[in-house]
């Protein structure tokens, strides 16, 4: 199956202007992949090219050809070693965890309801740092959405409810729909955004 292609700006529908392009077979790209991912990349799961398109009027930039679900799982379960990533997370200085708590606190302060009534979801939660911050601040219902089984298991071991597909979330109304470093990985961000709106 071909990789998902995004020729048009995911939010405005304007055709993108190519601003950067390189083949994944280019020696510079191959060198980067070998060094950064420590020779763990499976070439057959990569797109042919790394091409960045832009809607310069709005300042939106996006990757034309992205990996499918199989590629994304390989990225987070194999290429980026979960064990190395988690070890790094556990060694993070206290101030990094404190920043997450401060960040979530700023979000919660904007709500017009007691924390004890808040429903919170983090889409693409990774290791669940934002979810853990929300739990620390007393949010009773915190749900994470994640595709990486190792990240799911880790988050669940810390009391976070996790689903692997945004479509499995109900529409009862979340007070906070949070997502960071997620939309750049989905074939149709506007459809994903519509799901965020459904959840709110």
N, CA, C and O of each residue as an XYZ file, in Angstrom:
800
protein
N       0.844     -1.197      0.000
C       0.000      0.000      0.000
C       0.880      1.247      0.000
O       1.914      1.279      0.667
N       0.471      2.274     -0.748
C       1.243      3.522     -0.735
C       1.095      4.241      0.599
O       0.107      4.071      1.313
N       2.104      5.050      0.916
C       2.061      5.841      2.144
C       1.017      6.950      2.000
O       0.736      7.393      0.886
N       0.440      7.401      3.119
C      -0.490      8.534      3.043
C       0.199      9.780      2.488
O       1.315     10.114      2.886
N      -0.481     10.462      1.565
C       0.060     11.664      0.914
C      -0.790     12.861      1.313
O      -2.018     12.779      1.339
N      -0.132     13.970      1.623
C      -0.850     15.205      1.986
C      -0.339     16.333      1.091
O       0.629     17.015      1.429
N      -0.996     16.522     -0.052
C      -0.598     17.568     -0.999
C      -1.127     18.942     -0.582
O      -0.564     19.976     -0.942
N      -2.214     18.931      0.179
C      -2.892     20.179      0.517
C      -2.746     20.495      1.999
O      -2.605     19.595      2.828
N      -2.782     21.762      2.316
C      -2.702     22.202      3.703
C      -3.815     21.521      4.494
O      -4.987     21.649      4.139
N      -3.470     20.804      5.554
C      -4.468     20.060      6.306
C      -5.582     20.917      6.898
O      -6.655     20.400      7.210
N      -5.343     22.223      7.059
C      -6.349     23.059      7.702
C      -7.026     24.047      6.759
O      -8.196     24.376      6.955
N      -6.313     24.528      5.736
C      -6.921     25.522      4.842
C      -7.291     24.948      3.488
O      -8.035     25.576      2.735
N      -6.784     23.762      3.163
C      -7.096     23.148      1.869
C      -6.296     23.705      0.706
O      -6.506     23.295     -0.435
N      -5.383     24.630      0.970
C      -4.569     25.235     -0.090
C      -3.473     24.250     -0.501
O      -2.874     23.590      0.348
N      -3.216     24.155     -1.807
C      -2.157     23.267     -2.264
C      -0.815     23.765     -1.743
O      -0.519     24.959     -1.789
N      -0.009     22.827     -1.246
C       1.256     23.201     -0.646
C       2.328     23.533     -1.661
O       2.339     23.010     -2.775
N       3.227     24.410     -1.256
C       4.400     24.756     -2.058
C       5.595     24.006     -1.477
O       5.850     24.071     -0.275
N       6.321     23.300     -2.326
C       7.457     22.527     -1.849
C       8.576     23.457     -1.393
O       9.016     24.326     -2.146
N       9.034     23.269     -0.151
C      10.110     24.113      0.379
C      11.349     23.305      0.744
O      12.418     23.871      0.976
N      11.207     21.980      0.797
C      12.367     21.128      1.075
C      12.072     19.735      0.563
O      10.946     19.250      0.673
N      13.094     19.084     -0.005
C      12.887     17.740     -0.523
C      14.209     16.981     -0.538
O      15.224     17.495     -1.007
N      14.189     15.756     -0.023
C      15.370     14.900     -0.056
C      14.903     13.444     -0.062
O      13.917     13.100      0.589
N      15.601     12.612     -0.787
C      15.296     11.188     -0.810
C      15.783     10.544      0.479
O      16.825     10.924      1.013
N      15.028      9.565      0.981
C      15.492      8.824      2.144
C      16.699      7.954      1.795
O      17.370      7.439      2.690
N      16.982      7.787      0.491
C      18.162      7.035      0.058
C      19.394      7.932     -0.076
O      20.503      7.437     -0.275
N      19.204      9.230      0.031
C      20.332     10.165     -0.035
C      21.306      9.819      1.097
O      20.880      9.590      2.229
N      22.615      9.781      0.797
C      23.598      9.421      1.834
C      23.507     10.288      3.094
O      23.755      9.804      4.198
N      23.153     11.564      2.931
C      23.027     12.431      4.113
C      21.874     11.957      4.994
O      21.993     11.924      6.218
N      20.766     11.592      4.370
C      19.609     11.125      5.120
C      19.892      9.751      5.732
O      19.555      9.496      6.888
N      20.508      8.882      4.952
C      20.835      7.552      5.479
C      21.800      7.655      6.655
O      21.673      6.923      7.637
N      22.768      8.570      6.552
C      23.707      8.777      7.657
C      22.999      9.254      8.912
O      23.277      8.780     10.014
N      22.076     10.201      8.736
C      21.321     10.712      9.881
C      20.505      9.600     10.524
O      20.527      9.439     11.745
N      19.778      8.823      9.704
C      18.921      7.761     10.236
C      19.737      6.710     10.990
O      19.325      6.243     12.052
N      20.894      6.341     10.437
C      21.738      5.346     11.101
C      22.242      5.863     12.442
O      22.252      5.140     13.438
N      22.658      7.118     12.451
C      23.192      7.693     13.691
C      22.095      7.913     14.725
O      22.236      7.507     15.878
N      20.998      8.558     14.317
C      19.950      8.946     15.269
C      19.186      7.735     15.800
O      18.894      7.645     16.992
N      18.863      6.800     14.891
C      18.063      5.634     15.287
C      18.920      4.378     15.488
O      18.385      3.282     15.660
N      20.233      4.536     15.467
C      21.164      3.452     15.791
C      20.922      2.199     14.954
O      20.872      1.084     15.474
N      20.771      2.407     13.641
C      20.625      1.295     12.680
C      19.361      0.458     12.876
O      19.322     -0.704     12.472
N      18.324      1.041     13.495
C      17.111      0.263     13.752
C      16.017      0.503     12.716
O      14.974     -0.148     12.769
N      16.232      1.416     11.784
C      15.189      1.785     10.819
C      14.996      0.698      9.778
O      15.959      0.189      9.205
N      13.738      0.350      9.540
C      13.401     -0.578      8.460
C      13.052      0.259      7.235
O      12.034      0.951      7.214
N      13.896      0.191      6.227
C      13.767      1.039      5.038
C      12.418      0.886      4.344
O      11.883      1.857      3.808
N      11.860     -0.339      4.349
C      10.599     -0.573      3.623
C       9.400      0.114      4.278
O       8.336      0.202      3.666
N       9.555      0.600      5.508
C       8.454      1.291      6.178
C       8.523      2.811      6.000
O       7.612      3.535      6.401
N       9.609      3.277      5.395
C       9.767      4.714      5.168
C       9.125      5.130      3.849
O       9.024      4.322      2.926
N       8.691      6.386      3.756
C       8.278      6.918      2.454
C       9.494      6.980      1.524
O      10.625      6.752      1.953
N       9.251      7.286      0.268
C      10.360      7.434     -0.682
C      11.185      8.683     -0.396
O      12.412      8.674     -0.491
N      10.470      9.774     -0.038
C      11.151     11.055      0.104
C      10.675     11.764      1.370
O       9.586     11.507      1.883
N      11.517     12.651      1.848
C      11.139     13.548      2.942
C      10.928     14.915      2.309
O      11.884     15.624      1.995
N       9.674     15.270      2.127
C       9.323     16.504      1.441
C       8.473     17.370      2.357
O       7.468     16.914      2.904
N       8.881     18.609      2.518
C       8.110     19.554      3.328
C       7.389     20.511      2.396
O       7.991     21.115      1.508
N       6.086     20.636      2.616
C       5.256     21.584      1.874
C       4.865     22.710      2.822
O       4.921     22.565      4.043
N       4.471     23.827      2.238
C       4.105     24.970      3.075
C       2.909     25.715      2.499
O       2.742     25.827      1.285
N       2.090     26.215      3.405
C       1.128     27.257      3.100
C       1.742     28.497      3.757
O       1.487     28.794      4.924
N       2.558     29.209      2.974
C       3.363     30.282      3.562
C       2.521     31.456      4.034
O       2.923     32.186      4.940
N       1.351     31.645      3.423
C       0.481     32.750      3.861
C       0.084     32.578      5.328
O       0.007     33.553      6.075
N      -0.168     31.325      5.735
C      -0.592     31.061      7.102
C       0.544     30.570      7.984
O       0.378     30.456      9.199
N       1.707     30.276      7.386
C       2.829     29.786      8.170
C       2.697     28.333      8.586
O       3.253     27.922      9.605
N       1.953     27.541      7.791
C       1.803     26.116      8.084
C       2.791     25.318      7.240
O       2.930     25.561      6.041
N       3.472     24.373      7.864
C       4.415     23.491      7.184
C       4.052     22.048      7.530
O       3.683     21.749      8.666
N       4.159     21.171      6.559
C       3.829     19.775      6.833
C       4.606     18.851      5.903
O       5.091     19.266      4.850
N       4.713     17.589      6.315
C       5.404     16.572      5.535
C       4.420     15.977      4.538
O       3.316     15.579      4.908
N       4.827     15.916      3.264
C       3.920     15.421      2.216
C       3.564     13.944      2.423
O       2.387     13.589      2.480
N       4.565     13.105      2.532
C       4.342     11.664      2.604
C       4.713     11.210      4.002
O       5.839     11.420      4.453
N       3.770     10.591      4.683
C       4.025     10.170      6.058
C       3.893      8.654      6.176
O       3.344      7.997      5.292
N       4.396      8.115      7.264
C       4.308      6.673      7.463
C       2.884      6.262      7.824
O       2.118      7.043      8.387
N       2.552      5.027      7.490
C       1.254      4.481      7.870
C       1.331      3.971      9.313
O       2.347      4.147      9.986
N       0.255      3.341      9.781
C       0.202      2.884     11.178
C       1.313      1.892     11.505
O       1.878      1.931     12.597
N       1.630      0.997     10.556
C       2.695      0.025     10.783
C       4.035      0.740     10.998
O       4.807      0.375     11.884
N       4.296      1.754     10.181
C       5.520      2.533     10.319
C       5.577      3.287     11.631
O       6.629      3.359     12.267
N       4.436      3.856     12.045
C       4.407      4.608     13.303
C       4.660      3.688     14.502
O       5.361      4.062     15.441
N       4.086      2.492     14.460
C       4.336      1.554     15.566
C       5.805      1.149     15.602
O       6.397      1.039     16.675
N       6.398      0.926     14.415
C       7.824      0.590     14.366
C       8.657      1.740     14.912
O       9.626      1.518     15.638
N       8.281      2.972     14.562
C       9.015      4.150     15.042
C       9.059      4.175     16.562
O      10.122      4.367     17.151
N       7.901      3.981     17.203
C       7.828      4.134     18.656
C       8.117      2.867     19.444
O       8.352      2.936     20.650
N       8.104      1.708     18.788
C       8.364      0.467     19.501
C       9.747     -0.108     19.218
O      10.249     -0.923     19.992
N      10.378      0.317     18.094
C      11.660     -0.281     17.716
C      12.730      0.778     17.437
O      13.800      0.754     18.046
N      12.449      1.696     16.530
C      13.483      2.654     16.099
C      13.890      3.553     17.250
O      15.077      3.751     17.511
N      12.884      4.101     17.943
C      13.158      4.817     19.194
C      13.010      3.762     20.284
O      11.889      3.389     20.629
N      14.092      3.288     20.815
C      14.032      2.215     21.806
C      13.178      2.640     23.001
O      13.516      3.606     23.685
N      12.071      1.930     23.260
C      11.251      2.274     24.424
C      12.036      2.206     25.733
O      11.835      3.027     26.629
N      12.931      1.221     25.836
C      13.705      1.083     27.075
C      14.629      2.277     27.285
O      14.733      2.797     28.396
N      15.307      2.719     26.208
C      16.196      3.877     26.308
C      15.393      5.151     26.571
O      15.791      5.998     27.371
N      14.250      5.271     25.881
C      13.406      6.455     26.047
C      12.879      6.551     27.475
O      12.892      7.626     28.075
N      12.415      5.426     28.018
C      11.888      5.422     29.380
C      12.992      5.693     30.397
O      12.779      6.419     31.369
N      14.168      5.113     30.177
C      15.288      5.357     31.091
C      15.621      6.842     31.132
O      15.888      7.397     32.198
N      15.605      7.489     29.953
C      15.865      8.929     29.885
C      14.767      9.704     30.623
O      15.040     10.678     31.324
N      13.519      9.249     30.449
C      12.387      9.904     31.108
C      12.537      9.819     32.631
O      12.278     10.788     33.345
N      12.956      8.659     33.110
C      13.089      8.463     34.557
C      14.229      9.288     35.144
O      14.222      9.601     36.334
N      15.210      9.640     34.311
C      16.339     10.444     34.776
C      16.093     11.953     34.622
O      16.954     12.766     34.959
N      14.915     12.312     34.111
C      14.612     13.734     33.901
C      14.686     14.480     35.230
O      14.254     13.965     36.261
N      15.232     15.684     35.205
C      15.316     16.455     36.460
C      13.927     16.815     36.981
O      12.954     16.886     36.231
N      13.873     17.038     38.277
C      12.610     17.367     38.936
C      11.926     18.555     38.269
O      10.702     18.580     38.145
N      12.721     19.546     37.836
C      12.108     20.747     37.259
C      11.320     20.427     35.993
O      10.361     21.132     35.676
N      11.706     19.368     35.256
C      10.956     19.013     34.049
C       9.565     18.498     34.422
O       8.575     18.871     33.792
N       9.491     17.645     35.440
C       8.188     17.162     35.899
C       7.364     18.304     36.488
O       6.149     18.367     36.299
N       8.032     19.195     37.195
C       7.343     20.335     37.783
C       6.752     21.233     36.701
O       5.659     21.776     36.864
N       7.487     21.386     35.586
C       6.978     22.202     34.471
C       5.682     21.616     33.913
O       4.764     22.356     33.562
N       5.609     20.277     33.833
C       4.376     19.634     33.350
C       3.213     19.946     34.292
O       2.107     20.249     33.844
N       3.472     19.870     35.597
C       2.423     20.171     36.578
C       2.002     21.636     36.462
O       0.809     21.939     36.488
N       2.966     22.545     36.336
C       2.634     23.967     36.176
C       1.808     24.198     34.906
O       0.848     24.968     34.912
N       2.189     23.530     33.834
C       1.507     23.684     32.556
C       0.044     23.243     32.665
O      -0.859     23.963     32.240
N      -0.182     22.063     33.232
C      -1.551     21.561     33.390
C      -2.328     22.456     34.355
O      -3.520     22.691     34.161
N      -1.660     22.952     35.385
C      -2.320     23.853     36.341
C      -2.842     25.105     35.643
O      -3.947     25.567     35.925
N      -2.032     25.656     34.723
C      -2.478     26.847     33.975
C      -3.723     26.535     33.148
O      -4.614     27.375     33.029
N      -3.787     25.344     32.582
C      -4.970     24.947     31.800
C      -6.181     24.835     32.711
O      -7.249     25.361     32.397
N      -6.019     24.151     33.841
C      -7.144     23.910     34.743
C      -7.683     25.206     35.339
O      -8.881     25.320     35.598
N      -6.804     26.182     35.559
C      -7.253     27.468     36.135
C      -8.227     28.190     35.206
O      -9.019     29.014     35.664
N      -8.178     27.893     33.919
C      -9.046     28.573     32.957
C     -10.458     27.990     32.921
O     -11.360     28.579     32.326
N     -10.649     26.839     33.554
C     -11.956     26.185     33.528
C     -12.888     26.791     34.573
O     -12.450     27.221     35.641
N     -14.155     26.816     34.253
C     -15.159     27.384     35.148
C     -15.880     26.269     35.900
O     -17.110     26.212     35.919
N     -15.097     25.384     36.519
C     -15.691     24.302     37.303
C     -14.641     23.748     38.256
O     -13.444     23.931     38.032
N     -15.075     23.074     39.313
C     -14.119     22.493     40.252
C     -13.298     21.387     39.568
O     -13.792     20.693     38.679
N     -12.049     21.238     39.993
C     -11.180     20.201     39.441
C     -11.805     18.820     39.622
O     -11.591     17.926     38.803
N     -12.569     18.648     40.685
C     -13.184     17.349     40.983
C     -14.221     16.932     39.949
O     -14.680     15.790     39.964
N     -14.601     17.846     39.047
C     -15.589     17.527     38.014
C     -14.983     17.489     36.607
O     -15.709     17.320     35.628
N     -13.685     17.643     36.503
C     -13.031     17.767     35.195
C     -12.794     16.399     34.552
O     -12.421     15.430     35.214
N     -13.025     16.358     33.239
C     -12.661     15.192     32.410
C     -11.529     15.642     31.492
O     -11.635     16.673     30.827
N     -10.455     14.873     31.457
C      -9.218     15.283     30.785
C      -8.745     14.157     29.884
O      -8.669     13.007     30.318
N      -8.423     14.475     28.624
C      -7.866     13.465     27.716
C      -6.621     14.039     27.039
O      -6.602     15.195     26.618
N      -5.579     13.201     26.943
C      -4.351     13.565     26.238
C      -4.210     12.609     25.054
O      -4.036     11.403     25.234
N      -4.286     13.157     23.853
C      -4.238     12.354     22.633
C      -2.797     12.304     22.132
O      -2.200     13.332     21.813
N      -2.252     11.089     22.068
C      -0.839     10.916     21.749
C      -0.005     11.177     22.989
O       0.945     11.959     22.950
N      -0.357     10.523     24.095
C       0.178     10.883     25.417
C       1.620     10.460     25.649
O       2.236     10.926     26.607
N       2.190      9.581     24.795
C       3.548      9.122     25.051
C       3.626      8.365     26.372
O       2.851      7.438     26.610
N       4.563      8.761     27.227
C       4.734      8.091     28.515
C       3.734      8.582     29.562
O       3.750      8.108     30.699
N       2.868      9.519     29.195
C       1.790      9.928     30.094
C       2.143     11.010     31.090
O       1.474     11.137     32.116
N       3.182     11.801     30.816
C       3.587     12.847     31.756
C       2.514     13.876     32.027
O       2.321     14.282     33.173
N       1.809     14.308     30.988
C       0.747     15.305     31.165
C      -0.421     14.682     31.925
O      -1.025     15.333     32.777
N      -0.741     13.427     31.621
C      -1.818     12.741     32.341
C      -1.475     12.596     33.822
O      -2.330     12.797     34.685
N      -0.235     12.251     34.108
C       0.186     12.107     35.505
C       0.118     13.454     36.228
O      -0.235     13.509     37.406
N       0.452     14.525     35.533
C       0.349     15.860     36.137
C      -1.108     16.177     36.467
O      -1.405     16.720     37.532
N      -2.018     15.834     35.544
C      -3.444     16.078     35.790
C      -3.933     15.278     36.996
O      -4.694     15.798     37.811
N      -3.505     14.021     37.117
C      -3.884     13.212     38.278
C      -3.332     13.819     39.563
O      -4.017     13.865     40.584
N      -2.085     14.283     39.501
C      -1.445     14.898     40.673
C      -2.240     16.105     41.158
O      -2.323     16.363     42.359
N      -2.827     16.842     40.213
C      -3.582     18.049     40.560
C      -5.036     17.757     40.916
O      -5.819     18.682     41.132
N      -5.406     16.471     40.978
C      -6.725     16.103     41.473
C      -7.794     15.874     40.426
O      -8.967     15.738     40.775
N      -7.431     15.827     39.156
C      -8.435     15.538     38.121
C      -8.838     14.070     38.276
O      -7.977     13.191     38.231
N     -10.134     13.790     38.458
C     -10.543     12.412     38.733
C     -10.598     11.510     37.500
O     -10.395     10.300     37.607
N     -10.868     12.084     36.350
C     -10.996     11.276     35.137
C      -9.973     11.730     34.106
O     -10.142     12.758     33.449
N      -8.908     10.943     33.979
C      -7.815     11.245     33.062
C      -7.642     10.056     32.122
O      -7.439      8.924     32.560
N      -7.726     10.332     30.836
C      -7.604      9.267     29.828
C      -6.505      9.649     28.849
O      -6.400     10.803     28.432
N      -5.694      8.671     28.491
C      -4.669      8.875     27.481
C      -4.997      8.081     26.229
O      -5.604      7.013     26.300
N      -4.592      8.609     25.085
C      -4.723      7.890     23.817
C      -3.310      7.654     23.302
O      -2.526      8.593     23.171
N      -2.989      6.395     23.010
C      -1.625      6.049     22.616
C      -1.625      4.751     21.818
O      -2.453      3.872     22.056
N      -0.680      4.629     20.855
C      -0.604      3.411     20.046
C       0.539      2.494     20.469
O       0.567      1.331     20.067
N       1.472      2.982     21.262
C       2.636      2.187     21.652
C       2.298      1.291     22.849
O       2.022      1.802     23.934
N       2.316     -0.044     22.670
C       1.972     -0.938     23.783
C       2.825     -0.733     25.032
O       2.307     -0.816     26.145
N       4.125     -0.468     24.871
C       4.980     -0.281     26.049
C       4.633      1.005     26.787
O       4.673      1.045     28.016
N       4.296      2.052     26.048
C       3.902      3.309     26.687
C       2.535      3.151     27.360
O       2.296      3.704     28.434
N       1.651      2.399     26.723
C       0.337      2.136     27.324
C       0.509      1.399     28.647
O      -0.080      1.785     29.657
N       1.316      0.338     28.643
C       1.518     -0.452     29.865
C       2.110      0.402     30.977
O       1.700      0.292     32.133
N       3.076      1.255     30.631
C       3.699      2.111     31.633
C       2.678      3.087     32.225
O       2.604      3.262     33.441
N       1.897      3.717     31.350
C       0.900      4.684     31.831
C      -0.150      4.003     32.708
O      -0.540      4.540     33.745
N      -0.601      2.831     32.293
C      -1.610      2.118     33.085
C      -1.056      1.721     34.448
O      -1.795      1.678     35.432
N       0.246      1.430     34.509
C       0.845      1.087     35.800
C       0.895      2.281     36.746
O       1.138      2.130     37.944
N       0.659      3.480     36.186
C       0.620      4.701     36.999
C      -0.800      5.254     37.132
O      -0.993      6.435     37.421
N      -1.779      4.393     36.919
C      -3.167      4.761     37.186
C      -3.878      5.516     36.076
O      -4.951      6.074     36.305
N      -3.310      5.546     34.888
C      -3.937      6.263     33.777
C      -4.753      5.284     32.948
O      -4.268      4.211     32.590
N      -5.980      5.650     32.647
C      -6.803      4.861     31.739
C      -6.364      5.189     30.323
O      -6.234      6.360     29.968
N      -6.132      4.158     29.505
C      -5.608      4.377     28.160
C      -6.466      3.652     27.130
O      -6.899      2.520     27.346
N      -6.704      4.326     26.003
C      -7.321      3.691     24.836
C      -6.357      3.856     23.673
O      -5.551      4.786     23.655
N      -6.439      2.956     22.705
C      -5.489      3.007     21.591
C      -6.050      3.691     20.352
O      -5.339      3.877     19.365
N      -7.334      4.069     20.403
C      -7.956      4.700     19.236
C      -8.900      5.799     19.711
O      -9.762      5.571     20.560
N      -8.727      6.977     19.158
C      -9.562      8.128     19.548
C     -11.045      7.857     19.325
O     -11.893      8.406     20.028
N     -11.356      7.008     18.341
C     -12.759      6.691     18.045
C     -13.429      5.948     19.196
O     -14.657      5.914     19.278
N     -12.627      5.346     20.094
C     -13.184      4.608     21.230
C     -13.581      5.508     22.393
O     -14.099      5.027     23.401
N     -13.345      6.797     22.265
C     -13.721      7.732     23.334
C     -15.161      8.188     23.148
O     -15.620      8.406     22.026
N     -15.860      8.326     24.260
C     -17.254      8.753     24.186
C     -17.354     10.257     23.951
O     -16.354     10.973     24.005
N     -18.552     10.715     23.693
C     -18.780     12.144     23.429
C     -19.479     12.811     24.598
O     -20.233     13.765     24.403
N     -19.243     12.326     25.815
C     -19.907     12.908     26.981
C     -19.417     14.308     27.289
O     -20.028     15.029     28.078
N     -18.331     14.687     26.675
C     -17.836     16.042     26.880
C     -16.619     16.094     27.779
O     -16.736     16.009     29.002
N     -15.457     16.234     27.179
C     -14.235     16.426     27.945
C     -14.017     17.924     28.150
O     -14.284     18.731     27.260
N     -13.537     18.271     29.315
C     -13.248     19.675     29.601
C     -11.909     20.086     29.010
O     -11.725     21.237     28.617
N     -10.974     19.142     28.948
C      -9.654     19.401     28.370
C      -9.348     18.303     27.357
O      -9.301     17.121     27.697
N      -9.141     18.714     26.106
C      -8.671     17.798     25.067
C      -7.284     18.293     24.701
O      -7.136     19.301     24.011
N      -6.262     17.572     25.172
C      -4.882     17.992     25.014
C      -4.185     17.101     23.993
O      -4.435     15.898     23.935
N      -3.317     17.694     23.197
C      -2.535     16.907     22.252
C      -1.274     17.677     21.917
O      -1.307     18.886     21.685
N      -0.151     16.952     21.896
C       1.133     17.594     21.603
C       1.951     16.628     20.747
O       2.084     15.452     21.084
N       2.496     17.129     19.644
C       3.313     16.333     18.728
C       2.554     15.114     18.221
O       3.064     13.993     18.233
N       1.335     15.356     17.780
C       0.494     14.259     17.302
C      -0.030     14.521     15.884
O       0.041     13.640     15.027
N      -0.552     15.718     15.635
C      -1.196     16.006     14.352
C      -0.258     15.859     13.163
O      -0.706     15.579     12.051
N       1.053     16.047     13.386
C       1.976     15.926     12.254
C       2.111     14.495     11.766
O       2.668     14.255     10.694
N       1.601     13.531     12.547
C       1.755     12.122     12.185
C       0.510     11.514     11.543
O       0.551     10.359     11.119
N      -0.588     12.250     11.459
C      -1.834     11.647     10.959
C      -2.096     12.078      9.520
O      -1.792     13.210      9.144
N      -2.669     11.168      8.704
C      -2.890     11.467      7.283
C      -3.830     12.647      7.044
O      -3.621     13.429      6.117
N      -4.864     12.778      7.874
C      -5.866     13.831      7.671
C      -6.062     14.600      8.973
O      -7.010     14.330      9.711
N      -5.177     15.555      9.263
C      -5.289     16.293     10.520
C      -6.641     16.974     10.723
O      -7.112     17.078     11.856
N      -7.274     17.441      9.637
C      -8.571     18.116      9.793
C      -9.624     17.151     10.327
O     -10.483     17.541     11.118
N      -9.559     15.884      9.893
C     -10.498     14.879     10.414
C     -10.190     14.576     11.878
O     -11.093     14.395     12.695
N      -8.914     14.525     12.184
C      -8.495     14.301     13.570
C      -8.983     15.463     14.436
O      -9.482     15.261     15.543
N      -8.833     16.676     13.916
C      -9.278     17.878     14.635
C     -10.786     17.830     14.886
O     -11.260     18.254     15.939
N     -11.532     17.311     13.910
C     -12.982     17.181     14.078
C     -13.302     16.217     15.232
O     -14.283     16.405     15.951
N     -12.468     15.192     15.396
C     -12.642     14.280     16.528
C     -12.390     15.005     17.847
O     -13.097     14.775     18.828
N     -11.385     15.880     17.873
C     -11.127     16.660     19.091
C     -12.382     17.473     19.447
O     -12.797     17.534     20.604
N     -12.963     18.088     18.425
C     -14.161     18.906     18.662
C     -15.316     18.059     19.151
O     -16.095     18.496     19.999
N     -15.436     16.842     18.620
C     -16.512     15.932     19.071
C     -16.381     15.630     20.555
O     -17.380     15.489     21.260
N     -15.162     15.533     21.019
C     -14.922     15.147     22.405
C     -15.171     16.272     23.383
O     -15.380     16.019     24.570
N     -15.155     17.514     22.915
C     -15.278     18.647     23.841
C     -16.727     18.939     24.183
O     -17.007     19.860     24.949
